[in-house]
């Protein structure tokens, strides 16, 4: 039931060993779920809570003076469409919960430097050392975390990565910086 393409990244040998390696990778990936889920939830909630207070609007994300990039606007439309299909109201907290980690990752792009990060970074990341508390410092780390999260959540092989502990520590550090 597993495709050859899926198994081709594992050391080839007897079938039992191949499947064992696949299952071991699955267990290894699952061990990172709590940390990755915590990052996603903590980050989105911190951004949303600080932004709604700063902009005095629970639906700050619908303001195209704040969220102006077409990809983010498209992500918002998809999230609302999903809620509609599920028969749910378009309440702010529901929209926030349905948005992908990619949406939140993209908020760390340069185009949001003035509208989001100048006014909000200190409140969103109060425990981050001042000397590095910049969107420019955070952006590649959030992006790398998202890529790693996607590998793990989409059942891609991570068993061969040499820096798993470093990846995990980096995510824990980001979480520790958030209020």
Protein Blocks (a to p, Z undefined) as FASTA:
>chain_A
ZZfklmmmpccddfklmmmmmmmmmmmmmmmmmmmmmmmmmmmmmmmmmmmmmnopaklm
mpmklmmcfklmmmmmmmmmmmmmnopacdfklmmmmpcfklmmmmmpmklmmmmmmmmm
mmmmmmbcfklmcfklmmmmmmmmmmmmmmmmnopafklpmklmmmmmmmmmmmmmpZZ
